[in-house]
Structures are given as C-alpha cells and as structure tokens.
Amino acid sequence: MKRFFKFSFAALFVMSMICAICGEFGLLQDCETLAAISDFLMPLAGGACLAAGPGVDVNGPVEVGDPTAEGKEYLDEVLKKEIVKVRPDATVLDTLTRELNNTETAHGIEVGGWEIGTRDVDDVASSQSTAGAIATLAVNNVDMWLPGDSLQIPAMTGADGKPLTLYVIDRGTDGASISVRAINGASGQVPQIAAEAKLYRLGTAASETQAQAEVFAMNPSTRKNFCQIHMTQVEESVIHGLHDKKVSIDFGTYKEQALWDFKRAMELTNLFGVKGKAYNKAGQLVHFSDGIWNQLTEEYQYNKEGLTDAEWVKMTRNIFEGNNGSDRRLLLAGPALLESIASVKDYTKQLEAKNVEVVHGVRVHRIETNFGELLIKPMGVLFSGERSSWGMVLDMSNIVKKVFEPLQTQVLNLDNSGQKRVKAVRIMENYCLFAENLPTHRKLVPQV
C-alpha cells in the first residue's frame, strides 16, 4: 500500500509537470485533464483538499481562495450573485438593490447633492374669509401663490353653476394671505370662504399689455449621506483545519455564516442607520450611513387598534396620490402593523396563493388598492420591539445605491506573514443607500 501511495504522488507530480510544459507551449488551453486525475488520486494519496457537504467527514484543511486571482476570491459580479443567494428573502433592501442594479459610483465617502422641489398645486384656507369685491384669503402655504394665478374651490359653486374660481391679484403684506377677485362669483363678488376649504392652483392669466410675469423661484437644498465601510472576516485555525471531523464544519461553513450575519447587519444599517462620524480606539475616523427610515420626510399615522375599510382607503390614497411615483410600491411591514391591516376586508380577501409573488427572490403579497398596487413584505424580526408597529412604503425606482468600493473578498496571508496561524478571508463593501424623490416614500406609524 505504501508503494501505491508513493506511486500516486509520483504520478501526480509527473502530470503536473506535463500540464505545465504543455501549457507553456500552448498545447493545453486548461488543466481539466490534470484536475480529473488529481480528483482520482487525491483520496488514495491521503490528500488534504476534499470538499464535502454537511454531515460528511472531512479529512484535512480546506483550501481558501484562488491564488491566481491576485488574492481576490471572486470577480465582483460573481461575488454579488453569491451574496444574493444567502437568504435573499430575509434581507429585502440588500437583495433588491443588488438585483435592480439601480446603482451609481460614488467618488467620495460623502454622497448626495443639491435637490430642488416643485411648486405645489393645492393649499388650504387657514381661516374663514369675508365676502367682497376683493377678498383677503388666509392660506397655509402663501409662498406657492403669485399674482396672476387663478385658483379653484371645487366645493363651492360660482354664479354659472361651475366650480368657484378666483384670480390672485396680490400677496398680503402679512405674509400669510393672498388678495383675490372672483372670476365667476355672483355680481362679481367673492363669497365667504370657510376655513379648511381646499384650494387648487390653476394657470396664470395676463392682460393684453402685460409684458412681464411674476417669477417663482425655489432655493435648492443640499442633502448628504456617508458611505459606510461594511467589513467582516472569516478565519479558521490551521490546526482546526487539520483535524478529522465528525461533522463537516469547514471554512466554507464559517464563510456562509459570516455572509449571513454580514448581510443582516448591513440590512439593519440600510433600514435604520444614523448618519454620523466617530473615532475608533486607534483614533481613526469612522463614517456611518443614514438608513432609509431616517431619510424619509413623509409620514402617515394609522389607527393601531385596527384599520377600518374606510381608513385603509384613506391610507392607500395618501401613499399614491399627490406625488409622481410609481403605481407599484413596496411596503415593508412590521408584525403589529400587519395585525392592524388584517381587519381590512379588501386586504384579507386578497391574501391568496395567487397573490403571492416572488420578486428577485423576495416573497411578497401583491395587494391591489383603488390607487395603485402594494407589494407587502412582512419584516419579522428586523422590525421588532417598537418597530413592530412601523411600516415603510418605498418606490424602489427612487432608491439608489451609492457605491464607493464594490463588494469584494481578499485572501489574507496571516500565516505566511507570521501574524496568526489561520486561514482568513476579508469580505468588504463601502456604500450607502440614498432615497431620491422623497414624496414618493412614506413612513407608516401608529397614532399617538
């Protein structure tokens, strides 16, 4: 038997030399033949590179990485596919942002830029007005109105039976009201307008000799986020790798567990992280990302005790109406929020197998509403404690991944360098998520 072992090693050495010589002269494009012979000889020779599945004995250390790839175990695109395979349904934002490829290259740790909104088209009367040929109308958002605008109050009727329409002739000196004339009021008079009356801005109108129009300008505002360096390291001691094992817990097992924890930690940052800076124990600056929750400005408060059908309609209308987002939104819902929604008949009758959809590996309930389609994803333990009653409505076309350093692995030669007798791989990604077009997203929180 010893002679056979010697023969096996000798044969393997000879075949290695043959492959190397043939490769040098271009006679072999790859070493598949050698690989096949190696696979055959390794078990007989007592070799140390056996891959095995769970529950199978493993003899010897497990090789890590590809030494021909300059220390990188995977190409970026391959690694992205590998990490997406690790429990995609449990890390929704991480999975969808990788699969949708809505990414931009960041050119620094701080990302973002200048944003400018759009001029509003609806307002509310803040107090009751008095009637007259020229009326002073107090409004909630005086800055959206300009002299020359026309406005309409659908809840009121003009002398011609059509919705009451008014003409804005000036803005009040008090900074909270506008002066208006009637376009179709009885006897040219502006009637009394009740507080909380809904006002809708129409087009501008100018006289024949008017050569200039009032200018409306919005000052841009800046909004930033920091890319965060997410990093984990997988290690297996050289001695542990040499042991015979009753159960196959090898380096691959450790790496899979590390990838799962890595993804879950990144997901929690993507959801609830807070932008900021801190110094580590070495005095080095560390940046932290704002999660999507802390970027959102729109909020809707729901009845935690249980939504009625009417309240459900009101909530879904608030989600879809009055913004220029997609007619298909994603709702990340905590368990307590789902319990409140469960009292809505229109929701419960759609919870059927045919309404379950898998979107890029993420299992969601597809719910049709009067205003658009909601893809509802129960968030389980990620929305635990107080967050159980929270919900986050996202228009995923307006969620951008800003990548400073793409997902990558690096083999660390800690044993060769004399630092540790371990096999080690570092997994790292430097990025953040950035919510654009903020009115298209919503926080759902219970009424206080």
Sequence and secondary structure as in RCSB ss.txt:
>XXXX:A:sequence
MKRFFKFSFAALFVMSMICAICGEFGLLQDCETLAAISDFLMPLAGGACLAAGPGVDVNGPVEVGDPTAEGKEYL
DEVLKKEIVKVRPDATVLDTLTRELNNTETAHGIEVGGWEIGTRDVDDVASSQSTAGAIATLAVNNVDMWLPGDS
LQIPAMTGADGKPLTLYVIDRGTDGASISVRAINGASGQVPQIAAEAKLYRLGTAASETQAQAEVFAMNPSTRKN
FCQIHMTQVEESVIHGLHDKKVSIDFGTYKEQALWDFKRAMELTNLFGVKGKAYNKAGQLVHFSDGIWNQLTEEY
QYNKEGLTDAEWVKMTRNIFEGNNGSDRRLLLAGPALLESIASVKDYTKQLEAKNVEVVHGVRVHRIETNFGELL
IKPMGVLFSGERSSWGMVLDMSNIVKKVFEPLQTQVLNLDNSGQKRVKAVRIMENYCLFAENLPTHRKLVPQV
>XXXX:A:secstr
 HHHHHHHHHHHHHHHHHHHHHHHTTS SS HHHHHHHHHHHHHHT S     TTS EES    S GGGTT SS 
HHHHHHHHHTSSGGG HHHHHHHHH  EEE SSSEEEEEE      EEEB S    BSSEEEEBS GGG  TTEE
EEEEEEE TTSSEEEEEEEEE TTSSEEEEEESS GGG B    TT EEEEEEE   TT           EEEEE
E EEEEEEEEEEHHHHHSEESS   HHHHHHHHHHHHHHHHHHHHHH   EEEE TTS EEEE   SGGG   EE
EE TT   HHHHHHHHHHHHTTS   SEEEEEE HHHHHHHTT HHHHTT SGGGEEEETTEEEEEEE SS EEE
EEE GGGG GGGGG EEEE GGGEEEEEEEEEEEEEE TTTTTS SEEEEEEEEEEEEEE SGGG EEEEE  
